[in-house]
Amino acid sequence: MIKTNNKILVVVTTFPSITETFIINQITDLIDKGYKVTVFSYVKPKNQPIHQIFEDYNLHDSTVTHFKNEGSKWEKIKATILFYTKHFLQINHYRMFSLLNPLKIKTNSRKIKVYYDLPILLFKKKFDIIHCHFGFNAKKLPMLSS
């Protein structure tokens, strides 16, 4: 096993997905090599069997699921509040409030959209590598550097 302190964020559409074994295999291989892996998923499947490897590697502790894919408007609001309260201590509040600065709201509007789509990037945790499965999951990231 390689000793490393590198932190990798893996962005996926659905996790864990029983049909995309290549994703879970890639994640567990990185963990076996000593990387600290966090998974950000837009959707958590409901009523679907879960890979045994997901349980074996305790991946539910290192997986963050987005709040915007809930059903009704009320469910989305409730899920958003739950997300931010659950991760309150992990969030970089200075970054979040600086994005919402009324004097810079127009210039920050594109970044606000990206942080809404990828709220895990508001966390204090810094990632050495952000790996996005599928191009549509990665296309907004360059906006953060502008």
Phi, psi and chi 1 to 4 in degrees:
 res  aa     phi    psi   chi1   chi2   chi3   chi4
   1 MET       -  134.6  176.8  160.3   84.7      -
   2 ILE   -80.2  132.6  -58.4  168.4      -      -
   3 LYS   -87.5  125.2  -69.3  -75.5 -174.9 -179.9
   4 THR  -151.2  152.4  179.9      -      -      -
   5 ASN  -106.9    8.3  -72.4  -34.3      -      -
   6 ASN   -64.8  135.2  -74.4  -19.0      -      -
   7 LYS  -108.2  127.7  -64.8  176.6 -159.8   81.0
   8 ILE  -117.8  131.7  -60.8  174.7      -      -
   9 LEU  -103.0  124.4  172.6   62.3      -      -
  10 VAL  -108.2  119.6  177.5      -      -      -
  11 VAL  -103.1  122.8  179.1      -      -      -
  12 VAL  -132.1  162.1  -64.9      -      -      -
  13 THR   -77.2  -51.0  -54.8      -      -      -
  14 THR  -130.0  131.9  -55.6      -      -      -
  15 PHE  -155.7  136.7 -169.8   79.0      -      -
  16 PRO   -80.6  137.7   29.2  -31.4      -      -
  17 SER  -112.9  124.5  175.3      -      -      -
  18 ILE   -63.3  -24.8 -161.6   76.8      -      -
  19 THR   -89.4  -10.8   60.4      -      -      -
  20 GLU  -113.7   65.9  -64.9  176.6  -17.0      -
  21 THR   -65.6  -25.3   55.2      -      -      -
  22 PHE   -63.0  -31.0   64.0   96.3      -      -
  23 ILE   -71.2  -48.7  -67.6  174.9      -      -
  24 ILE   -66.8  -33.9 -158.1  163.3      -      -
  25 ASN   -66.0  -39.8  -71.3  -21.6      -      -
  26 GLN   -64.4  -43.2 -174.6  179.9   60.6      -
  27 ILE   -64.0  -47.2  -69.5  165.3      -      -
  28 THR   -68.2  -31.1   55.6      -      -      -
  29 ASP   -64.4  -41.6 -174.5   51.4      -      -
  30 LEU   -63.3  -41.9  -70.1  166.7      -      -
  31 ILE   -62.8  -43.7  -67.4  168.5      -      -
  32 ASP   -60.8  -29.2  -71.4  -15.6      -      -
  33 LYS   -86.0    1.8  -69.9  179.7  178.1  172.4
  34 GLY    99.1    3.7      -      -      -      -
  35 TYR   -79.0  150.1  -66.3   94.9      -      -
  36 LYS   -95.0  111.7  -67.9  169.6 -179.5   58.1
  37 VAL  -110.0  131.4  178.6      -      -      -
  38 THR  -117.9  136.6  -59.1      -      -      -
  39 VAL  -110.3  129.7  179.0      -      -      -
  40 PHE  -112.2  123.0  178.5   78.7      -      -
  41 SER  -123.1  137.4  172.6      -      -      -
  42 TYR   -74.9  -29.9  -73.7   99.4      -      -
  43 VAL  -136.7  136.0  178.5      -      -      -
  44 LYS  -107.8  118.9 -179.4  178.6 -177.6  178.3
  45 PRO   -60.4  142.3  -11.5   20.4      -      -
  46 LYS  -108.9  143.4  -65.4  176.9 -177.7  165.3
  47 ASN    56.2   43.9  -56.3  -38.5      -      -
  48 GLN  -132.2  141.5 -163.8  178.9   87.1      -
  49 PRO   -62.1  151.2   11.4  -16.1      -      -
  50 ILE  -113.2  140.0  -65.8  178.1      -      -
  51 HIS   -55.2  140.3  -71.5  -81.4      -      -
  52 GLN   -63.0  -32.8 -178.3   59.1   43.6      -
  53 ILE   -63.5  -30.2 -161.4  166.6      -      -
  54 PHE   -60.8  -43.3 -176.7   83.0      -      -
  55 GLU   -72.3  -43.3  -61.7  -65.2  -26.1      -
  56 ASP   -58.4  -37.8  -66.2  -14.3      -      -
  57 TYR   -94.2    4.2  -81.1   78.7      -      -
  58 ASN    53.1   43.5 -157.2   21.7      -      -
  59 LEU   -71.0  -16.3  -69.9  174.2      -      -
  60 HIS   -64.1  -25.8   45.1   80.2      -      -
  61 ASP   -74.4  -22.9  -72.4  -13.9      -      -
  62 SER  -111.8   16.8   59.9      -      -      -
  63 THR  -112.7  131.2  -58.2      -      -      -
  64 VAL  -116.4  128.6  176.5      -      -      -
  65 THR  -109.4  139.9  -55.3      -      -      -
  66 HIS   -67.1  157.4 -156.2  -67.9      -      -
  67 PHE  -100.4  -11.4   49.3   82.4      -      -
  68 LYS   -81.1   -6.6   73.0  177.5 -174.6  177.7
  69 ASN   -98.5   21.2  -69.1  -48.7      -      -
  70 GLU   -76.5  169.3  -63.6  -61.2  -38.0      -
  71 GLY   -69.4  -91.2      -      -      -      -
  72 SER   -75.0  170.3   69.5      -      -      -
  73 LYS   -60.1  -42.4 -171.1  174.7 -173.5  176.2
  74 TRP   -62.0  -43.1  169.5 -114.9      -      -
  75 GLU   -63.1  -37.3  -72.3  171.8  -31.2      -
  76 LYS   -65.5  -43.3  -72.2  177.8 -174.5  175.0
  77 ILE   -63.2  -45.4  -68.4  168.2      -      -
  78 LYS   -61.2  -44.7 -177.9  178.5  158.2 -172.5
  79 ALA   -64.9  -37.1      -      -      -      -
  80 THR   -63.9  -46.4  -58.0      -      -      -
  81 ILE   -62.4  -43.9  -67.8  167.3      -      -
  82 LEU   -62.2  -40.2  -72.0  172.6      -      -
  83 PHE   -60.1  -49.9  178.8   89.9      -      -
  84 TYR   -71.4  -31.0  -76.6  102.4      -      -
  85 THR   -74.7  -37.8   53.0      -      -      -
  86 LYS   -63.4  -38.2  177.6 -179.2  178.9 -178.0
  87 HIS  -106.5   19.1  -59.2  -69.1      -      -
  88 PHE   -52.2  -46.1 -176.5   80.5      -      -
  89 LEU   -73.8  -18.0  -63.7  175.4      -      -
  90 GLN   -88.3  -16.4  -63.5  171.8  -68.8      -
  91 ILE   -81.0  138.0  -67.1  172.0      -      -
  92 ASN   -83.5   95.0 -179.7  -25.5      -      -
  93 HIS   -68.1  -30.9  -62.5  -75.6      -      -
  94 TYR   -60.7  -46.0  174.9   77.3      -      -
  95 ARG   -62.0  -43.4 -176.1 -179.7  -56.4  147.3
  96 MET   -63.8  -46.5 -171.7  168.1   79.3      -
  97 PHE   -73.1  -29.8  -70.8  118.8      -      -
  98 SER   -68.2  -29.9   66.5      -      -      -
  99 LEU   -66.4  -32.7  -78.1  170.0      -      -
 100 LEU   -93.5    9.6  -59.9  174.2      -      -
 101 ASN   -57.5  120.0  178.6  -15.7      -      -
 102 PRO   -59.7  -25.6   -9.7   14.4      -      -
 103 LEU   -77.1  -18.5  -59.2  173.8      -      -
 104 LYS  -120.7   11.2  -63.4 -178.1  179.2  179.2
 105 ILE   -59.9  -36.5 -159.3   81.9      -      -
 106 LYS   -67.9  -44.4 -171.6  165.5  178.8   92.1
 107 THR   -72.6  -24.6   57.0      -      -      -
 108 ASN   -91.6   -1.5  -74.7  -16.9      -      -
 109 SER   -58.9  -38.9   63.0      -      -      -
 110 ARG   -67.8  -39.8  -68.7  173.6   71.3 -168.2
 111 LYS   -67.1  -37.9  -72.0 -177.2 -178.8 -179.3
 112 ILE   -59.3  -41.9  -69.4  169.2      -      -
 113 LYS   -61.6  -42.2  173.6   70.1  172.8  135.6
 114 VAL   -65.7  -44.9  174.4      -      -      -
 115 TYR   -66.7  -28.9  -77.8  115.2      -      -
 116 TYR   -68.5  -42.7  172.4   75.4      -      -
 117 ASP   -70.4  -33.4  -75.0  -20.3      -      -
 118 LEU  -127.8   68.9  -72.1  163.2      -      -
 119 PRO   -62.8  -18.7   23.0  -32.3      -      -
 120 ILE   -62.6  -22.1 -165.0  164.8      -      -
 121 LEU   -73.6   -8.2  -62.8  177.8      -      -
 122 LEU   -83.4   -8.4  -74.2  171.4      -      -
 123 PHE   -69.2  155.4  -74.1   16.7      -      -
 124 LYS   -67.4  -29.0  -65.1  173.0 -170.9  171.5
 125 LYS   -61.4  130.6 -177.7 -171.1 -100.8 -172.8
 126 LYS   -98.4  140.2  -59.8  -76.4 -174.2 -155.7
 127 PHE  -109.5  135.8  -62.6  100.5      -      -
 128 ASP   -77.1  -32.9  -59.4  -58.7      -      -
 129 ILE  -136.3  134.8  -61.5  168.2      -      -
 130 ILE  -115.8  114.2  -60.4  175.3      -      -
 131 HIS  -110.2  119.6  175.1   78.6      -      -
 132 CYS  -107.6  124.7  -61.5      -      -      -
 133 HIS   -81.3  124.5  -86.8  -83.5      -      -
 134 PHE    77.7  134.8  -48.0  114.7      -      -
 135 GLY   -59.4  -35.7      -      -      -      -
 136 PHE   -65.7  -21.0   54.2   85.1      -      -
 137 ASN   -78.6  -17.6  -73.6  -32.6      -      -
 138 ALA  -105.2  -15.1      -      -      -      -
 139 LYS   -65.2  -20.1   68.5 -179.4 -179.6 -180.0
 140 LYS   -89.3  -18.7  -66.0 -178.1 -177.2  116.3
 141 LEU   -56.1  -40.2  -71.7  175.1      -      -
 142 PRO   -59.5  -22.8  -24.6   33.6      -      -
 143 MET   -64.5  -24.8  -72.8 -174.5 -136.8      -
 144 LEU   -71.2  -27.0  -68.3  178.6      -      -
 145 SER   -84.3  -10.6   61.6      -      -      -
 146 SER   -83.4      -   60.1      -      -      -
